[in-house]
């Protein structure tokens, strides 16, 4: 898969997660399962996060990815957290 397709998939997964956050907020739920934004279309990993943590991460320019899902040559590992990684585009 080429770099452009991976980046497009990351953006689509981020949009999905933004909708999940909106629904979670409207239902007054404290947490939800967010999809991995690694950019691999076949990935079906879910990352359970408190809504406030997701929103704090979203303020940065990073993607939420399942642990170890950093795509070499496209992303760089920005931070490892409990249960997930933050990756930034190269």
PDB file of N, CA, C and O in Angstrom, chain B, residues numbered from 101:
ATOM      1  N   UNK B 101       0.845  -1.174   0.000  1.00  0.00           N
ATOM      2  CA  UNK B 101       0.000   0.000   0.000  1.00  0.00           C
ATOM      3  C   UNK B 101       0.890   1.236   0.000  1.00  0.00           C
ATOM      4  O   UNK B 101       1.918   1.265   0.676  1.00  0.00           O
ATOM      5  N   UNK B 102       0.502   2.238  -0.743  1.00  0.00           N
ATOM      6  CA  UNK B 102       1.347   3.422  -0.835  1.00  0.00           C
ATOM      7  C   UNK B 102       1.054   4.404   0.297  1.00  0.00           C
ATOM      8  O   UNK B 102       0.028   4.322   0.973  1.00  0.00           O
ATOM      9  N   UNK B 103       1.975   5.319   0.476  1.00  0.00           N
ATOM     10  CA  UNK B 103       1.914   6.290   1.566  1.00  0.00           C
ATOM     11  C   UNK B 103       0.652   7.145   1.503  1.00  0.00           C
ATOM     12  O   UNK B 103       0.042   7.414   2.537  1.00  0.00           O
ATOM     13  N   UNK B 104       0.256   7.572   0.320  1.00  0.00           N
ATOM     14  CA  UNK B 104      -0.935   8.420   0.184  1.00  0.00           C
ATOM     15  C   UNK B 104      -2.188   7.687   0.658  1.00  0.00           C
ATOM     16  O   UNK B 104      -3.044   8.288   1.306  1.00  0.00           O
ATOM     17  N   UNK B 105      -2.303   6.408   0.346  1.00  0.00           N
ATOM     18  CA  UNK B 105      -3.465   5.630   0.781  1.00  0.00           C
ATOM     19  C   UNK B 105      -3.476   5.468   2.294  1.00  0.00           C
ATOM     20  O   UNK B 105      -4.536   5.548   2.915  1.00  0.00           O
ATOM     21  N   UNK B 106      -2.313   5.241   2.897  1.00  0.00           N
ATOM     22  CA  UNK B 106      -2.217   5.111   4.353  1.00  0.00           C
ATOM     23  C   UNK B 106      -2.652   6.410   5.021  1.00  0.00           C
ATOM     24  O   UNK B 106      -3.428   6.390   5.977  1.00  0.00           O
ATOM     25  N   UNK B 107      -2.156   7.536   4.520  1.00  0.00           N
ATOM     26  CA  UNK B 107      -2.518   8.835   5.105  1.00  0.00           C
ATOM     27  C   UNK B 107      -4.018   9.119   4.966  1.00  0.00           C
ATOM     28  O   UNK B 107      -4.641   9.630   5.895  1.00  0.00           O
ATOM     29  N   UNK B 108      -4.586   8.793   3.825  1.00  0.00           N
ATOM     30  CA  UNK B 108      -6.026   8.981   3.620  1.00  0.00           C
ATOM     31  C   UNK B 108      -6.813   8.121   4.600  1.00  0.00           C
ATOM     32  O   UNK B 108      -7.795   8.582   5.182  1.00  0.00           O
ATOM     33  N   UNK B 109      -6.395   6.889   4.783  1.00  0.00           N
ATOM     34  CA  UNK B 109      -7.071   5.988   5.717  1.00  0.00           C
ATOM     35  C   UNK B 109      -6.978   6.514   7.142  1.00  0.00           C
ATOM     36  O   UNK B 109      -7.942   6.410   7.900  1.00  0.00           O
ATOM     37  N   UNK B 110      -5.835   7.078   7.520  1.00  0.00           N
ATOM     38  CA  UNK B 110      -5.700   7.672   8.855  1.00  0.00           C
ATOM     39  C   UNK B 110      -6.711   8.789   9.058  1.00  0.00           C
ATOM     40  O   UNK B 110      -7.341   8.882  10.111  1.00  0.00           O
ATOM     41  N   UNK B 111      -6.864   9.626   8.060  1.00  0.00           N
ATOM     42  CA  UNK B 111      -7.804  10.747   8.155  1.00  0.00           C
ATOM     43  C   UNK B 111      -9.243  10.233   8.268  1.00  0.00           C
ATOM     44  O   UNK B 111     -10.035  10.768   9.044  1.00  0.00           O
ATOM     45  N   UNK B 112      -9.574   9.210   7.506  1.00  0.00           N
ATOM     46  CA  UNK B 112     -10.922   8.640   7.569  1.00  0.00           C
ATOM     47  C   UNK B 112     -11.178   8.051   8.948  1.00  0.00           C
ATOM     48  O   UNK B 112     -12.241   8.275   9.526  1.00  0.00           O
ATOM     49  N   UNK B 113     -10.208   7.292   9.490  1.00  0.00           N
ATOM     50  CA  UNK B 113     -10.373   6.708  10.820  1.00  0.00           C
ATOM     51  C   UNK B 113     -10.484   7.797  11.885  1.00  0.00           C
ATOM     52  O   UNK B 113     -11.231   7.641  12.851  1.00  0.00           O
ATOM     53  N   UNK B 114      -9.758   8.882  11.721  1.00  0.00           N
ATOM     54  CA  UNK B 114      -9.870   9.999  12.667  1.00  0.00           C
ATOM     55  C   UNK B 114     -11.283  10.584  12.628  1.00  0.00           C
ATOM     56  O   UNK B 114     -11.853  10.892  13.674  1.00  0.00           O
ATOM     57  N   UNK B 115     -11.845  10.735  11.444  1.00  0.00           N
ATOM     58  CA  UNK B 115     -13.214  11.246  11.319  1.00  0.00           C
ATOM     59  C   UNK B 115     -14.213  10.301  11.978  1.00  0.00           C
ATOM     60  O   UNK B 115     -15.154  10.754  12.630  1.00  0.00           O
ATOM     61  N   UNK B 116     -14.020   8.995  11.816  1.00  0.00           N
ATOM     62  CA  UNK B 116     -14.876   8.013  12.477  1.00  0.00           C
ATOM     63  C   UNK B 116     -14.793   8.210  13.991  1.00  0.00           C
ATOM     64  O   UNK B 116     -15.814   8.218  14.678  1.00  0.00           O
ATOM     65  N   UNK B 117     -13.575   8.367  14.503  1.00  0.00           N
ATOM     66  CA  UNK B 117     -13.402   8.556  15.944  1.00  0.00           C
ATOM     67  C   UNK B 117     -14.033   9.851  16.437  1.00  0.00           C
ATOM     68  O   UNK B 117     -14.545   9.901  17.556  1.00  0.00           O
ATOM     69  N   UNK B 118     -14.002  10.876  15.633  1.00  0.00           N
ATOM     70  CA  UNK B 118     -14.651  12.127  16.029  1.00  0.00           C
ATOM     71  C   UNK B 118     -16.157  11.929  16.162  1.00  0.00           C
ATOM     72  O   UNK B 118     -16.784  12.500  17.054  1.00  0.00           O
ATOM     73  N   UNK B 119     -16.734  11.128  15.283  1.00  0.00           N
ATOM     74  CA  UNK B 119     -18.172  10.826  15.376  1.00  0.00           C
ATOM     75  C   UNK B 119     -18.449   9.975  16.616  1.00  0.00           C
ATOM     76  O   UNK B 119     -19.441  10.191  17.312  1.00  0.00           O
ATOM     77  N   UNK B 120     -17.574   9.012  16.889  1.00  0.00           N
ATOM     78  CA  UNK B 120     -17.728   8.199  18.100  1.00  0.00           C
ATOM     79  C   UNK B 120     -17.694   9.097  19.327  1.00  0.00           C
ATOM     80  O   UNK B 120     -18.495   8.924  20.245  1.00  0.00           O
ATOM     81  N   UNK B 121     -16.778  10.050  19.350  1.00  0.00           N
ATOM     82  CA  UNK B 121     -16.681  10.977  20.486  1.00  0.00           C
ATOM     83  C   UNK B 121     -17.959  11.800  20.619  1.00  0.00           C
ATOM     84  O   UNK B 121     -18.441  12.011  21.732  1.00  0.00           O
ATOM     85  N   UNK B 122     -18.511  12.264  19.512  1.00  0.00           N
ATOM     86  CA  UNK B 122     -19.752  13.041  19.551  1.00  0.00           C
ATOM     87  C   UNK B 122     -20.896  12.217  20.131  1.00  0.00           C
ATOM     88  O   UNK B 122     -21.663  12.709  20.958  1.00  0.00           O
ATOM     89  N   UNK B 123     -21.009  10.975  19.702  1.00  0.00           N
ATOM     90  CA  UNK B 123     -22.070  10.093  20.194  1.00  0.00           C
ATOM     91  C   UNK B 123     -21.851   9.803  21.677  1.00  0.00           C
ATOM     92  O   UNK B 123     -22.795   9.825  22.468  1.00  0.00           O
ATOM     93  N   UNK B 124     -20.614   9.533  22.044  1.00  0.00           N
ATOM     94  CA  UNK B 124     -20.286   9.252  23.443  1.00  0.00           C
ATOM     95  C   UNK B 124     -20.659  10.434  24.324  1.00  0.00           C
ATOM     96  O   UNK B 124     -21.254  10.271  25.389  1.00  0.00           O
ATOM     97  N   UNK B 125     -20.300  11.621  23.864  1.00  0.00           N
ATOM     98  CA  UNK B 125     -20.623  12.845  24.598  1.00  0.00           C
ATOM     99  C   UNK B 125     -22.141  13.027  24.712  1.00  0.00           C
ATOM    100  O   UNK B 125     -22.643  13.340  25.791  1.00  0.00           O
ATOM    101  N   UNK B 126     -22.873  12.834  23.614  1.00  0.00           N
ATOM    102  CA  UNK B 126     -24.331  13.037  23.628  1.00  0.00           C
ATOM    103  C   UNK B 126     -25.041  12.021  24.509  1.00  0.00           C
ATOM    104  O   UNK B 126     -26.106  12.307  25.056  1.00  0.00           O
ATOM    105  N   UNK B 127     -24.459  10.841  24.647  1.00  0.00           N
ATOM    106  CA  UNK B 127     -25.041   9.804  25.503  1.00  0.00           C
ATOM    107  C   UNK B 127     -24.576   9.924  26.957  1.00  0.00           C
ATOM    108  O   UNK B 127     -24.981   9.153  27.827  1.00  0.00           O
ATOM    109  N   UNK B 128     -23.711  10.916  27.188  1.00  0.00           N
ATOM    110  CA  UNK B 128     -23.154  11.163  28.527  1.00  0.00           C
ATOM    111  C   UNK B 128     -22.420   9.955  29.086  1.00  0.00           C
ATOM    112  O   UNK B 128     -22.473   9.660  30.280  1.00  0.00           O
ATOM    113  N   UNK B 129     -21.733   9.265  28.179  1.00  0.00           N
ATOM    114  CA  UNK B 129     -20.910   8.122  28.579  1.00  0.00           C
ATOM    115  C   UNK B 129     -19.507   8.625  28.889  1.00  0.00           C
ATOM    116  O   UNK B 129     -19.038   9.553  28.230  1.00  0.00           O
ATOM    117  N   UNK B 130     -18.824   8.046  29.870  1.00  0.00           N
ATOM    118  CA  UNK B 130     -17.484   8.519  30.228  1.00  0.00           C
ATOM    119  C   UNK B 130     -16.373   7.994  29.321  1.00  0.00           C
ATOM    120  O   UNK B 130     -15.278   8.556  29.296  1.00  0.00           O
ATOM    121  N   UNK B 131     -16.646   6.924  28.578  1.00  0.00           N
ATOM    122  CA  UNK B 131     -15.595   6.299  27.762  1.00  0.00           C
ATOM    123  C   UNK B 131     -16.228   5.619  26.555  1.00  0.00           C
ATOM    124  O   UNK B 131     -17.445   5.456  26.469  1.00  0.00           O
ATOM    125  N   UNK B 132     -15.357   5.226  25.625  1.00  0.00           N
ATOM    126  CA  UNK B 132     -15.828   4.524  24.437  1.00  0.00           C
ATOM    127  C   UNK B 132     -14.675   3.754  23.822  1.00  0.00           C
ATOM    128  O   UNK B 132     -13.523   3.895  24.232  1.00  0.00           O
ATOM    129  N   UNK B 133     -15.005   2.941  22.835  1.00  0.00           N
ATOM    130  CA  UNK B 133     -13.997   2.244  22.047  1.00  0.00           C
ATOM    131  C   UNK B 133     -13.749   3.032  20.780  1.00  0.00           C
ATOM    132  O   UNK B 133     -14.676   3.291  20.012  1.00  0.00           O
ATOM    133  N   UNK B 134     -12.498   3.417  20.556  1.00  0.00           N
ATOM    134  CA  UNK B 134     -12.127   4.188  19.371  1.00  0.00           C
ATOM    135  C   UNK B 134     -11.335   3.298  18.430  1.00  0.00           C
ATOM    136  O   UNK B 134     -10.579   2.435  18.875  1.00  0.00           O
ATOM    137  N   UNK B 135     -11.504   3.506  17.131  1.00  0.00           N
ATOM    138  CA  UNK B 135     -10.802   2.673  16.160  1.00  0.00           C
ATOM    139  C   UNK B 135      -9.345   3.112  16.039  1.00  0.00           C
ATOM    140  O   UNK B 135      -9.019   4.291  16.177  1.00  0.00           O
ATOM    141  N   UNK B 136      -8.496   2.154  15.784  1.00  0.00           N
ATOM    142  CA  UNK B 136      -7.077   2.423  15.577  1.00  0.00           C
ATOM    143  C   UNK B 136      -6.918   3.269  14.318  1.00  0.00           C
ATOM    144  O   UNK B 136      -7.499   2.960  13.277  1.00  0.00           O
ATOM    145  N   UNK B 137      -6.139   4.322  14.416  1.00  0.00           N
ATOM    146  CA  UNK B 137      -5.919   5.235  13.286  1.00  0.00           C
ATOM    147  C   UNK B 137      -4.579   4.956  12.605  1.00  0.00           C
ATOM    148  O   UNK B 137      -3.940   5.878  12.099  1.00  0.00           O
ATOM    149  N   UNK B 138      -4.151   3.695  12.588  1.00  0.00           N
ATOM    150  CA  UNK B 138      -2.826   3.357  12.054  1.00  0.00           C
ATOM    151  C   UNK B 138      -2.734   3.551  10.541  1.00  0.00           C
ATOM    152  O   UNK B 138      -1.636   3.727  10.013  1.00  0.00           O
ATOM    153  N   UNK B 139      -3.839   3.523   9.853  1.00  0.00           N
ATOM    154  CA  UNK B 139      -3.811   3.728   8.408  1.00  0.00           C
ATOM    155  C   UNK B 139      -3.855   2.455   7.589  1.00  0.00           C
ATOM    156  O   UNK B 139      -3.925   2.515   6.362  1.00  0.00           O
ATOM    157  N   UNK B 140      -3.816   1.312   8.239  1.00  0.00           N
ATOM    158  CA  UNK B 140      -3.918   0.038   7.534  1.00  0.00           C
ATOM    159  C   UNK B 140      -5.404  -0.311   7.404  1.00  0.00           C
ATOM    160  O   UNK B 140      -6.062  -0.553   8.416  1.00  0.00           O
ATOM    161  N   UNK B 141      -5.945  -0.342   6.187  1.00  0.00           N
ATOM    162  CA  UNK B 141      -7.380  -0.575   6.012  1.00  0.00           C
ATOM    163  C   UNK B 141      -7.878  -1.882   6.624  1.00  0.00           C
ATOM    164  O   UNK B 141      -9.052  -1.983   6.983  1.00  0.00           O
ATOM    165  N   UNK B 142      -7.019  -2.869   6.746  1.00  0.00           N
ATOM    166  CA  UNK B 142      -7.439  -4.151   7.302  1.00  0.00           C
ATOM    167  C   UNK B 142      -7.426  -4.182   8.829  1.00  0.00           C
ATOM    168  O   UNK B 142      -7.864  -5.167   9.424  1.00  0.00           O
ATOM    169  N   UNK B 143      -6.937  -3.129   9.469  1.00  0.00           N
ATOM    170  CA  UNK B 143      -6.860  -3.093  10.930  1.00  0.00           C
ATOM    171  C   UNK B 143      -8.264  -2.953  11.513  1.00  0.00           C
ATOM    172  O   UNK B 143      -9.063  -2.137  11.054  1.00  0.00           O
ATOM    173  N   UNK B 144      -8.548  -3.761  12.526  1.00  0.00           N
ATOM    174  CA  UNK B 144      -9.842  -3.656  13.202  1.00  0.00           C
ATOM    175  C   UNK B 144      -9.670  -3.536  14.716  1.00  0.00           C
ATOM    176  O   UNK B 144     -10.558  -3.907  15.484  1.00  0.00           O
ATOM    177  N   UNK B 145      -8.517  -3.012  15.132  1.00  0.00           N
ATOM    178  CA  UNK B 145      -8.248  -2.844  16.558  1.00  0.00           C
ATOM    179  C   UNK B 145      -9.087  -1.714  17.137  1.00  0.00           C
ATOM    180  O   UNK B 145      -9.338  -0.700  16.486  1.00  0.00           O
ATOM    181  N   UNK B 146      -9.513  -1.920  18.374  1.00  0.00           N
ATOM    182  CA  UNK B 146     -10.297  -0.919  19.104  1.00  0.00           C
ATOM    183  C   UNK B 146      -9.519  -0.547  20.361  1.00  0.00           C
ATOM    184  O   UNK B 146      -8.978  -1.410  21.052  1.00  0.00           O
ATOM    185  N   UNK B 147      -9.473   0.736  20.642  1.00  0.00           N
ATOM    186  CA  UNK B 147      -8.754   1.261  21.800  1.00  0.00           C
ATOM    187  C   UNK B 147      -9.789   1.877  22.741  1.00  0.00           C
ATOM    188  O   UNK B 147     -10.464   2.845  22.391  1.00  0.00           O
ATOM    189  N   UNK B 148      -9.903   1.303  23.938  1.00  0.00           N
ATOM    190  CA  UNK B 148     -10.842   1.827  24.924  1.00  0.00           C
ATOM    191  C   UNK B 148     -10.211   2.999  25.647  1.00  0.00           C
ATOM    192  O   UNK B 148      -9.141   2.876  26.244  1.00  0.00           O
ATOM    193  N   UNK B 149     -10.885   4.142  25.589  1.00  0.00           N
ATOM    194  CA  UNK B 149     -10.359   5.359  26.205  1.00  0.00           C
ATOM    195  C   UNK B 149     -11.466   6.156  26.883  1.00  0.00           C
ATOM    196  O   UNK B 149     -12.598   6.191  26.402  1.00  0.00           O
ATOM    197  N   UNK B 150     -11.134   6.794  28.000  1.00  0.00           N
ATOM    198  CA  UNK B 150     -12.065   7.780  28.549  1.00  0.00           C
ATOM    199  C   UNK B 150     -12.201   8.924  27.543  1.00  0.00           C
ATOM    200  O   UNK B 150     -11.233   9.291  26.877  1.00  0.00           O
ATOM    201  N   UNK B 151     -13.385   9.471  27.442  1.00  0.00           N
ATOM    202  CA  UNK B 151     -13.638  10.549  26.493  1.00  0.00           C
ATOM    203  C   UNK B 151     -12.705  11.735  26.720  1.00  0.00           C
ATOM    204  O   UNK B 151     -12.197  12.312  25.758  1.00  0.00           O
ATOM    205  N   UNK B 152     -12.477  12.102  27.968  1.00  0.00           N
ATOM    206  CA  UNK B 152     -11.604  13.243  28.248  1.00  0.00           C
ATOM    207  C   UNK B 152     -10.173  12.985  27.768  1.00  0.00           C
ATOM    208  O   UNK B 152      -9.495  13.915  27.330  1.00  0.00           O
ATOM    209  N   UNK B 153      -9.711  11.749  27.845  1.00  0.00           N
ATOM    210  CA  UNK B 153      -8.365  11.420  27.359  1.00  0.00           C
ATOM    211  C   UNK B 153      -8.316  11.493  25.842  1.00  0.00           C
ATOM    212  O   UNK B 153      -7.363  12.027  25.275  1.00  0.00           O
ATOM    213  N   UNK B 154      -9.346  10.956  25.177  1.00  0.00           N
ATOM    214  CA  UNK B 154      -9.405  11.043  23.719  1.00  0.00           C
ATOM    215  C   UNK B 154      -9.389  12.501  23.277  1.00  0.00           C
ATOM    216  O   UNK B 154      -8.650  12.861  22.360  1.00  0.00           O
ATOM    217  N   UNK B 155     -10.190  13.339  23.914  1.00  0.00           N
ATOM    218  CA  UNK B 155     -10.268  14.745  23.526  1.00  0.00           C
ATOM    219  C   UNK B 155      -8.948  15.470  23.763  1.00  0.00           C
ATOM    220  O   UNK B 155      -8.581  16.345  22.979  1.00  0.00           O
ATOM    221  N   UNK B 156      -8.231  15.124  24.822  1.00  0.00           N
ATOM    222  CA  UNK B 156      -6.931  15.739  25.094  1.00  0.00           C
ATOM    223  C   UNK B 156      -5.915  15.343  24.025  1.00  0.00           C
ATOM    224  O   UNK B 156      -5.136  16.180  23.569  1.00  0.00           O
ATOM    225  N   UNK B 157      -5.921  14.098  23.634  1.00  0.00           N
ATOM    226  CA  UNK B 157      -5.007  13.614  22.591  1.00  0.00           C
ATOM    227  C   UNK B 157      -5.342  14.284  21.265  1.00  0.00           C
ATOM    228  O   UNK B 157      -4.450  14.656  20.503  1.00  0.00           O
ATOM    229  N   UNK B 158      -6.624  14.433  20.999  1.00  0.00           N
ATOM    230  CA  UNK B 158      -7.084  14.977  19.715  1.00  0.00           C
ATOM    231  C   UNK B 158      -6.627  16.416  19.496  1.00  0.00           C
ATOM    232  O   UNK B 158      -6.559  16.868  18.353  1.00  0.00           O
ATOM    233  N   UNK B 159      -6.315  17.141  20.564  1.00  0.00           N
ATOM    234  CA  UNK B 159      -5.850  18.522  20.414  1.00  0.00           C
ATOM    235  C   UNK B 159      -4.487  18.592  19.741  1.00  0.00           C
ATOM    236  O   UNK B 159      -4.127  19.623  19.175  1.00  0.00           O
ATOM    237  N   UNK B 160      -3.729  17.502  19.797  1.00  0.00           N
ATOM    238  CA  UNK B 160      -2.412  17.459  19.164  1.00  0.00           C
ATOM    239  C   UNK B 160      -2.516  16.987  17.724  1.00  0.00           C
ATOM    240  O   UNK B 160      -3.601  16.676  17.232  1.00  0.00           O
ATOM    241  N   UNK B 161      -1.394  16.940  17.073  1.00  0.00           N
ATOM    242  CA  UNK B 161      -1.369  16.500  15.673  1.00  0.00           C
ATOM    243  C   UNK B 161      -0.856  15.072  15.582  1.00  0.00           C
ATOM    244  O   UNK B 161       0.049  14.768  14.804  1.00  0.00           O
ATOM    245  N   UNK B 162      -1.442  14.210  16.382  1.00  0.00           N
ATOM    246  CA  UNK B 162      -1.045  12.808  16.399  1.00  0.00           C
ATOM    247  C   UNK B 162      -2.256  11.933  16.127  1.00  0.00           C
ATOM    248  O   UNK B 162      -3.402  12.371  16.227  1.00  0.00           O
ATOM    249  N   UNK B 163      -1.973  10.697  15.783  1.00  0.00           N
ATOM    250  CA  UNK B 163      -3.013   9.704  15.572  1.00  0.00           C
ATOM    251  C   UNK B 163      -2.940   8.685  16.695  1.00  0.00           C
ATOM    252  O   UNK B 163      -1.859   8.382  17.200  1.00  0.00           O
ATOM    253  N   UNK B 164      -4.088   8.160  17.082  1.00  0.00           N
ATOM    254  CA  UNK B 164      -4.166   7.120  18.102  1.00  0.00           C
ATOM    255  C   UNK B 164      -4.036   5.782  17.388  1.00  0.00           C
ATOM    256  O   UNK B 164      -4.788   5.494  16.457  1.00  0.00           O
ATOM    257  N   UNK B 165      -3.089   4.973  17.823  1.00  0.00           N
ATOM    258  CA  UNK B 165      -2.867   3.676  17.191  1.00  0.00           C
ATOM    259  C   UNK B 165      -2.705   2.601  18.252  1.00  0.00           C
ATOM    260  O   UNK B 165      -2.189   2.855  19.341  1.00  0.00           O
ATOM    261  N   UNK B 166      -3.148   1.412  17.923  1.00  0.00           N
ATOM    262  CA  UNK B 166      -2.920   0.277  18.811  1.00  0.00           C
ATOM    263  C   UNK B 166      -1.410   0.111  18.986  1.00  0.00           C
ATOM    264  O   UNK B 166      -0.632   0.454  18.095  1.00  0.00           O
ATOM    265  N   UNK B 167      -1.015  -0.406  20.115  1.00  0.00           N
ATOM    266  CA  UNK B 167       0.404  -0.588  20.406  1.00  0.00           C
ATOM    267  C   UNK B 167       1.083  -1.376  19.284  1.00  0.00           C
ATOM    268  O   UNK B 167       0.630  -2.456  18.906  1.00  0.00           O
ATOM    269  N   UNK B 168       2.175  -0.819  18.761  1.00  0.00           N
ATOM    270  CA  UNK B 168       2.934  -1.476  17.706  1.00  0.00           C
ATOM    271  C   UNK B 168       2.429  -1.256  16.294  1.00  0.00           C
ATOM    272  O   UNK B 168       2.950  -1.863  15.358  1.00  0.00           O
ATOM    273  N   UNK B 169       1.433  -0.411  16.114  1.00  0.00           N
ATOM    274  CA  UNK B 169       0.851  -0.199  14.784  1.00  0.00           C
ATOM    275  C   UNK B 169       1.427   1.006  14.040  1.00  0.00           C
ATOM    276  O   UNK B 169       0.831   1.464  13.065  1.00  0.00           O
ATOM    277  N   UNK B 170       2.553   1.516  14.473  1.00  0.00           N
ATOM    278  CA  UNK B 170       3.224   2.606  13.776  1.00  0.00           C
ATOM    279  C   UNK B 170       3.685   2.098  12.410  1.00  0.00           C
ATOM    280  O   UNK B 170       4.357   1.069  12.335  1.00  0.00           O
ATOM    281  N   UNK B 171       3.340   2.795  11.342  1.00  0.00           N
ATOM    282  CA  UNK B 171       3.686   2.371   9.990  1.00  0.00           C
ATOM    283  C   UNK B 171       5.044   2.961   9.629  1.00  0.00           C
ATOM    284  O   UNK B 171       5.182   4.171   9.453  1.00  0.00           O
ATOM    285  N   UNK B 172       6.035   2.096   9.523  1.00  0.00           N
ATOM    286  CA  UNK B 172       7.396   2.533   9.226  1.00  0.00           C
ATOM    287  C   UNK B 172       7.459   3.274   7.888  1.00  0.00           C
ATOM    288  O   UNK B 172       6.897   2.827   6.887  1.00  0.00           O
ATOM    289  N   UNK B 173       8.148   4.404   7.893  1.00  0.00           N
ATOM    290  CA  UNK B 173       8.302   5.203   6.693  1.00  0.00           C
ATOM    291  C   UNK B 173       7.189   6.220   6.486  1.00  0.00           C
ATOM    292  O   UNK B 173       7.327   7.139   5.678  1.00  0.00           O
ATOM    293  N   UNK B 174       6.085   6.060   7.214  1.00  0.00           N
ATOM    294  CA  UNK B 174       4.956   6.977   7.098  1.00  0.00           C
ATOM    295  C   UNK B 174       4.777   7.742   8.407  1.00  0.00           C
ATOM    296  O   UNK B 174       4.493   8.940   8.407  1.00  0.00           O
ATOM    297  N   UNK B 175       4.946   7.034   9.514  1.00  0.00           N
ATOM    298  CA  UNK B 175       4.745   7.608  10.845  1.00  0.00           C
ATOM    299  C   UNK B 175       6.020   7.512  11.661  1.00  0.00           C
ATOM    300  O   UNK B 175       6.962   6.802  11.309  1.00  0.00           O
ATOM    301  N   UNK B 176       6.018   8.244  12.753  1.00  0.00           N
ATOM    302  CA  UNK B 176       7.038   8.074  13.787  1.00  0.00           C
ATOM    303  C   UNK B 176       6.314   7.941  15.110  1.00  0.00           C
ATOM    304  O   UNK B 176       5.282   8.576  15.329  1.00  0.00           O
ATOM    305  N   UNK B 177       6.850   7.123  15.983  1.00  0.00           N
ATOM    306  CA  UNK B 177       6.256   6.935  17.293  1.00  0.00           C
ATOM    307  C   UNK B 177       6.499   8.185  18.126  1.00  0.00           C
ATOM    308  O   UNK B 177       7.646   8.529  18.411  1.00  0.00           O
ATOM    309  N   UNK B 178       5.440   8.858  18.513  1.00  0.00           N
ATOM    310  CA  UNK B 178       5.556  10.085  19.302  1.00  0.00           C
ATOM    311  C   UNK B 178       5.538   9.782  20.793  1.00  0.00           C
ATOM    312  O   UNK B 178       6.242  10.421  21.575  1.00  0.00           O
ATOM    313  N   UNK B 179       4.722   8.793  21.183  1.00  0.00           N
ATOM    314  CA  UNK B 179       4.592   8.478  22.604  1.00  0.00           C
ATOM    315  C   UNK B 179       3.905   7.127  22.757  1.00  0.00           C
ATOM    316  O   UNK B 179       3.017   6.779  21.978  1.00  0.00           O
ATOM    317  N   UNK B 180       4.318   6.382  23.749  1.00  0.00           N
ATOM    318  CA  UNK B 180       3.649   5.139  24.106  1.00  0.00           C
ATOM    319  C   UNK B 180       2.897   5.376  25.407  1.00  0.00           C
ATOM    320  O   UNK B 180       3.458   5.877  26.382  1.00  0.00           O
ATOM    321  N   UNK B 181       1.639   5.014  25.408  1.00  0.00           N
ATOM    322  CA  UNK B 181       0.802   5.159  26.606  1.00  0.00           C
ATOM    323  C   UNK B 181       0.285   3.778  26.995  1.00  0.00           C
ATOM    324  O   UNK B 181       0.534   2.790  26.306  1.00  0.00           O
ATOM    325  N   UNK B 182      -0.424   3.729  28.087  1.00  0.00           N
ATOM    326  CA  UNK B 182      -0.969   2.469  28.565  1.00  0.00           C
ATOM    327  C   UNK B 182      -2.051   1.972  27.608  1.00  0.00           C
ATOM    328  O   UNK B 182      -3.174   2.476  27.629  1.00  0.00           O
ATOM    329  N   UNK B 183      -1.727   1.002  26.783  1.00  0.00           N
ATOM    330  CA  UNK B 183      -2.706   0.398  25.887  1.00  0.00           C
ATOM    331  C   UNK B 183      -2.759   0.947  24.479  1.00  0.00           C
ATOM    332  O   UNK B 183      -3.514   0.432  23.655  1.00  0.00           O
ATOM    333  N   UNK B 184      -1.981   1.976  24.172  1.00  0.00           N
ATOM    334  CA  UNK B 184      -1.991   2.512  22.806  1.00  0.00           C
ATOM    335  C   UNK B 184      -0.765   3.385  22.583  1.00  0.00           C
ATOM    336  O   UNK B 184      -0.060   3.753  23.523  1.00  0.00           O
ATOM    337  N   UNK B 185      -0.531   3.704  21.321  1.00  0.00           N
ATOM    338  CA  UNK B 185       0.572   4.586  20.927  1.00  0.00           C
ATOM    339  C   UNK B 185       0.002   5.848  20.291  1.00  0.00           C
ATOM    340  O   UNK B 185      -1.116   5.859  19.776  1.00  0.00           O
ATOM    341  N   UNK B 186       0.798   6.902  20.343  1.00  0.00           N
ATOM    342  CA  UNK B 186       0.505   8.116  19.588  1.00  0.00           C
ATOM    343  C   UNK B 186       1.543   8.180  18.475  1.00  0.00           C
ATOM    344  O   UNK B 186       2.744   8.106  18.735  1.00  0.00           O
ATOM    345  N   UNK B 187       1.084   8.315  17.249  1.00  0.00           N
ATOM    346  CA  UNK B 187       1.997   8.384  16.115  1.00  0.00           C
ATOM    347  C   UNK B 187       1.787   9.685  15.373  1.00  0.00           C
ATOM    348  O   UNK B 187       0.673  10.203  15.288  1.00  0.00           O
ATOM    349  N   UNK B 188       2.873  10.199  14.841  1.00  0.00           N
ATOM    350  CA  UNK B 188       2.843  11.447  14.066  1.00  0.00           C
ATOM    351  C   UNK B 188       3.326  11.137  12.658  1.00  0.00           C
ATOM    352  O   UNK B 188       4.171  10.265  12.459  1.00  0.00           O
ATOM    353  N   UNK B 189       2.795  11.842  11.705  1.00  0.00           N
ATOM    354  CA  UNK B 189       3.243  11.648  10.332  1.00  0.00           C
ATOM    355  C   UNK B 189       4.664  12.164  10.193  1.00  0.00           C
ATOM    356  O   UNK B 189       5.041  13.169  10.796  1.00  0.00           O
ATOM    357  N   UNK B 190       5.446  11.457   9.385  1.00  0.00           N
ATOM    358  CA  UNK B 190       6.849  11.844   9.136  1.00  0.00           C
ATOM    359  C   UNK B 190       6.886  13.074   8.264  1.00  0.00           C
ATOM    360  O   UNK B 190       7.966  13.565   7.936  1.00  0.00           O
TER     361      UNK B 190
END
